[in-house]
Amino acid sequence: LMVLWLTRNNLAGQFPDLPSHLQELHLSIPSSLGNITTLRKLIFSFNNIEGNLPNDLAELHKLQFLHGGANKLTGTFPHAILNIPALNGLSLAANYLGGEVPSDLGNHLPNLQLLGLAANFFHGHIPYSLVNASKLYTIDVSRNNFTGPVHSTIGKLTKLSYLNFEFNQFYARNKQEWEFMSSLANCTELQNFSMKWNHLQGNVPNSLGNLSDQLQHLFLGTNELSGGFPSGIENLRGLFSLGLEENQLTGVFPEWLGTLHNLQGIELANNSFTGVIPSSLTNLSQLTELLLESNHLYGNIPPSLGNLKVLEKLSISNNNLHGSIPKEIFSIPTISRIGLSNSKLDGPLPIEIGDAKQLLYLLISSNNLSGVIPETLDGCESLEVIELDQNSLSGRIPTSLGIISNLEVLTVSHNHLSGSIPKSIATLKYLQQLDLSFNRLDCEVPEEGVSKNTTAIRIGGNRGLCGGVLETYLHAMLQLQARPHTLGHYVPK
């Protein structure tokens, strides 16, 4: 038995033992559930329950918690729920529900404290009547198709702690439609606020700075914001996370950003910020993510970034940075991702690179790096991706790369590398993409092949290569037919 369907029945009694190898179990909510009039909690999240919720739920007048998220519920908002005024918590997230949320929802459910409708297909406006559910502390309607401006009455929900409107179609195009931001100042317990992936436009109003001093997470990324860095953020002294990525923001990063000492994550990528990376950022001792890629930053990478001892992700690719790569960033014990591609960095790769024991991604392509690839790179024993292509690196490919057992991607094309292809590369059993093309390699390709495990091999553009047996490449070629997005494959002549 692999699949058991028990939908739309009137089953009763004890649920029997099921085969241990059962893979799927499909159920639906029986209408007889409405007979249990003393029921206070109904929790059936993370199952395969299908269909509509029965109208008989309206008989559960004492029900306080209804949690049915992560199922396969369909239809519109279950109107029977409006007859349960005692309801405190309602979560129907991650289902297939659609249509509009009843405009009188807040009138019928005045005791509601938690409203979770995320990841469905609801559309229309957020009901103004929600202000009558004055005990609400959590609203999560993310990942739907809600639209319209956020009504300024949202500020009457003074107990709000978590407000998630991300991934919808909300908009704010003028001063009047931005008034909701001023009203949120009344929500003095607000800790989490996200409106990323909407259609907020123009300058962020200064009233942003009047939000709760308890605010920890602020996400306004992937909108249509413009103007300079929102000055109101300076007042949000308790921020842990700040996301303003993928907007049209301009100007320089303010030095005061480094005074928000609780910051753990800064995501400002894909804007049009200019200027240098503020040295004050190195005061953020709790920072784990610094994502500044795809802006117009210039100047050197501050060596003082090495003082960020819990930093995990440093991404400043696609800028106009110049100078050498500071060795100090490789001494950060927690660093797992370094992205410095597509800038104007020069000089050698520091030999201290091997100190980054937790490094998973080393992305430094399309710069002006010179010198050799350090043998010490094998110290980065956790590395999964190495991208050093489009530089001016010379010397041999280190044989020590074969020690990096988890390596999946190695691209060093368009450099000045010479010598032979290390046989140790063939021992990398997880290697999927290997690009050694357009260098000065001048050896005989081993008969056992470069690597039998890869799905994409490029070694063309090396005029000195010869030898090899076609059959040793056959596995990679077959894989490429099924993976048209991978790198091209070249068999040496």
N, C-alpha and C positions, 0 to 999 in steps of 0.2 A: 504494500500500500504506500503510495507516494502523495496523493492528494485526497482530502476528505472534505466534501461540501455538505454543510448542515444548515444552509440558509433557508429562511422562510419556513420554519417548522414550529411546532408547539411542543418541543421536547421538554420533559420534566424529569425530576429525579436526580440522582448523583451522576456526575460526569465519569464515564468509564476510563480505565487505563487505556492508553493508546500505544501503538507500536513505537519502539524507540527510534526507528528509521523514518518516521513520518516527516516529510519535508514542508508541507503546507497544510494549514487548517483554516477553512473559510467559514465564518459564522455571521449571523445577523442578530440584531437586538429583537427579542420576541416582544410582541405587544402585551403579553401577560405581565411584563415587568411593571406595568402601571398598577398592578394589584398590590404591590408591596408598598403600601402608603406610608410606612414608617421609615422608609429608606432615606438615609442622610448623605451617603457617599456612593457615587457610581463612577468607578474608574475602570476603563477598558482600553487604555492607551497601548500603542505598539502591538497591534494584532492585525488580522486581515478581515476585520468586520466590515461588511459591505451594505450598500443600499441606504435607505432613508432611516432616520431615527423615527420611531413610531409616535403617533399622536398621543398615545396613552401615557407618555411621559408627563403630560399635563396633570396627571393625577398624583404625581409625587410632590405634594405640597410642602413636605418637610426637607426636600433635597437641598443640600448646601453646596455640594461639590459634584460637578459633572465634568469629567476629564476623559475625552475620547480622541485624543490626538494620535496621529500616525496610524491611521486606518485607511479604509477605502470608502468612506461615507460619500454619498452623492446627493444631488438635489440642491435645494435652496436652504437658507437658514431655517432651522427647525422652529417653527412658530410655537409649537407646544411648550417650548422652554419659557416663553413669555408668561406662562401661567404658574411659574414657580418663583414667587417673590422672595423666598428665603434664600435663593441661590447666592452664594458668596464667590465661588470660583467656577468659571466656564472656560474650558479649553477644548477647542476642536481643530487645533492646528494640524497642518500636514494631512489634509484630506482632499476631496475633490468637490467641495461645496462651492456654490456660485450664487449669482444674483446679488441683490442688494440686502444689506443688513437692515432690519426693520427700523424705521425712523423713530419709533416710540420705545426702543429697547431700554433706554435708561429710565423711562417712566414705569415700566413693568418690573424691572430688576433693580430696585433702589438700594439693595444690600450688596450689590456686586462689588467685589474687591479685585478680582483678577479676570481679565478678558483676553483670551488668547485665540486669535483667529488667523494666525500666520500661515503662509504657504497654502493658500486655497485659491479660488478664482472669484472672490467677491469683487464687486465694482460699485460705482456710485460714490456718495459722500459718506463721511463718518457722521453718524446721527448726532445732531445737536443735543438731543435728549440725554446723552451720556453725562451731562453735567449734573443730572438729577441722581446719578449713582455716585454720590459724593464721597463714598468710602474707597473708590478705586485707587489702588496703588500700582497696579501693573496693567498696561495696555500694550499688546503686541499684535498689530495688524500687518506686519511686514509681509512682503512677497505676495501681494495681491494686485488688484488693478483699481484701487481706490483713487479718486481724483478730486479736483477742486482745491481751493485754499483751505488751510487749517483754520477753523473758526476760533476767534479770539476768546470764546467762552471756555476753551480748554484750560485756561488758567484758574477756573473755579474748582478744578479738581486738585485741591491743595495738598492732598495726601499722596499724589503721584510720586513714585520712586523710579519706575521703569517705563519709558515711553519709546516705543519702537515703531516708526512709520516707514522704514527703509524699503526700497524696491517697490515703489508704487508710482502713481502719476500725480502726486500732489504738486501744486505750484504756488509760487509767490512772485508776482511780477511788478508790484508797486508797493508803496508805503502802506496802504491799507491792508494788503494781503500779507504783509510782514508783521502785522500787529500781534499775531499770535505769539511772537517771540517776547514781546513786552509782557503779555499776560502770563507767560510761563514763569515770570519772576515771582508770582504768588505761590508757585509749587516749591516751597522751601525745603522739601525732602527729596527733590529730584536728584537721582544719582546717575542714571543712564538715559541718554537722549540721542536717538539716531534718526536722521532723515536723509541718509545717503541714497543715491539712485532715485532721485525725483527730479523736479524741474524748478528748483529754487533759482531765482535770477537776481542779478545785480549785486550791489554791495550788501554785505551782512550788516544789519543795524547794530549800533552800539549797545542796544538793549541786551544783546547777547551776554554782555558782561554783568547783567543783573540777575542772571540765573543763580540757582542755589549754590551756596558755598560748599554744599555737599556733592556737587556734580563731579563724577569721576570719569565718565566716558562720554565724549562728544564726537559724533560722526556726521559730517556734512559733505562727504565726498561724492563725486560723480553727480554733480548738479551743473548749473550754469552761472556760478558765482563769479563776480568780477571785482575789480578794485584791489586795494592793498590788503595786506595781512590783517584780518579782523582784530581791531584794537581791543575790543571788549574781552578777548580771551585772557588778557593780562590779569583780569580780576578773578579768574577761575583758578584759585590757588590750589584746589584739591584735585585737579585733573590727573588721571592716570593715563588716559588714552586720548589722542587728538587725531582726527582724520579729516583732512581737507583736500584729499587727492582728486585728480581729474576734474578740475574746474578751470577757470580762466583768470586766476589770481595773479597779481603782478607785484612789483616792488621787491624790497629786500626782506630777509628774515629779521625780525626785531631782536635786539640783544636780550630783551627781557624774557624771551622764550626760555632762556637758560635759568630763569629764576623760578620756574614752575617745578619745584624740586621733587614732586611726586610722579612726574611723567615717566611712564614706562614704554609708551609707544607713540611715535610721531610719524604720520604718513602724510606727506605733502607732495607726492609725486605727480607728474603730468599737469603742471601748471606753467606759468611763465615767470616764476620768481628769478630775480637776478642777484648780483652781489656775491659775497663770499659766504662760506659756511661759518656761522658765528662761533667763535671760540667759547662763548658762554655755554654752549651745549654740553661741554665737557663737565659742567657742574651737575649734570643730571645723573647722579650716581645709580639710580634705579632703572635707567633706560635699557630696554632690551631690543627695541626695533627703531632704526633711524632710516626712513625710506624717503629719499629726496630725488630720485631719478627723474629724468625727462623734464628738466627745467633749463634755465640759462645761467647757472651758477659758474663762477670762474674763480681763479686763484688756486692756491695749494690746498691739499687735504691736510687739515690740522693734525700734526703728530699727537696732540693732546687727546685726540679721540681714543688713543690707547688707554686713557684713564677710565674709560667706561667699562668697568670690570665685569659687568653682567650683560653686555651687549651681545645679542645673538645674530641680528641681521643688520648689515650695513649695505645699503643700496644707493649709490649716487651715480649710476650710469647715465649716459646720454646728457652730459653737461659739457661745459667748456673748461673743465679743470685741467691744470697743467702742473708741471713739476714731477718729482719722484713719488713713488708710493711709500708712505712712511712705514718703517719697519714695526713701529709701535702697535699698529692695528693687529698684527699677527700674534701679539703677546696677550691678547684678550682671551682668557681661558674658556669663555663660553661661546666664542664666535663660531657660527655655523654657516653663514652666508656672507660672502664679500662680492659685491657687484660694482665694478669700476669700468665697465665697457663704454666704448664710444665717447671717449674724451680725448685729451691731448697729453696724457701722462707719458713721461719718458723715463729714461734710466733703467737700471736692472731690476729684476725681481729680487727683493731682499732674501738673503739666505735664511733669515729668521722665519720665513714662511712655514718652515717645518714645526714651529712651536704651536701652530694652530691645530691642536689635536682633535678638536670637535668639528673642524671645518667639513662641510658637506658640499658646498657649491663655491667654486672659484671662477669668477666670471670677469675676465680682464681683456676681452677681445677688442680690436679696433682702437688701439692706442699707438704710441711710438716707443714701446718698450724695446730695449736692446740687451745685449749680453746673453748669458746662457740660462737655460732652465735649471734652477738649483737642484743638485742631487738631494738636498734636504727635504724636497717636496714629499718624499716617502714618509716623512714624519706625520703628514696629514693622513693618517691611516683610515679615517672615516670618509674620505672624499668619494663623492659619487659623480660629480660633474666638474671637468676642467675645460675651460674655454680660453685659449690663449691665441686664437687665430688673429690674422690681420695686425701683426706687429713686425718688429725687426729682430726677433730673437735669432740667435745663431748657436753654433755648437751642436752637440749630439743630443738626441732624445735620451734622457736618463734611463738606464736599465732598471733603476730602482722603482720606476712606475709600476713594475710588475708586483710590487709588494702591496700596492693599494688595492686590496682584494675586492672591495665593493664598487670599484669604478665602473660606471655605466656609459659615460660620454667622455671622449677625449678628442678635442679639436685643436690642432696646432697648425692649421693650414696657413698659407700665405705668410711665411716667415723665411728665414735664411738657414734653416736647420740642415745639417749635413750628416754624413756617416750612414750607418746602417739602421734598419728597423729592429729594435730590440726584440729578441726572441721571447723575452719575459712577458711581452704584451699578450702572447698567445695563452698565457696562464690566467688571464683575467676572465673568469667564467661569467661575469655579469655584464661585460662590455657589450653595449648595444650599438653605439655609434663611434666610429673611428675615422677621423679625417686628418690625414697627413699630407694632403695634396699641396702642390705648388710650393715646394721647398727645394732643397739641393741634395736630397737623399741619393746615394750612389752605390747601392748594394744589390746583391742578388736576393730576390724575394725568396724566403725559405720555402722548400717544397711542401712543408706542412701548412703553409699559408700564414697570413698575418695573424688572423684570429678566426676560429671556426664558430665563435659564439655570437658574433655581431650580426645585426640585421642591416647595417649600412657601413660600407667601407669605401673611403676615397683615398687613393694614393696616386692619382694622376698628377701630371705637371711636375713630376720628378724625372728628368731625362736620364738620370743615371741608373734607374731601377731596371732590373732584368730578371728573367727566370720565373719561377713559380709554376704551379700546376693548376690548370683551370678547375679541376674537380675540387680543389681545396676552397674555391670561392663559391661553389654551387649553392651551399646552404644560405649564404647571405643574399645571393641573387634571387632565390626563391622567396625569401622573406620580403625582399623589396617589391616584388610584384603585388604582395598583399598590403604593403605599407607605402603607398605613393608619396606620403609626406616626409619620408626619411631622406637622409642624404643620398646622393647618387653613388653608384658603385663603378669602379674603374678596374679593369683587369689589365695589368701591365703588358705591353707588347714584348 
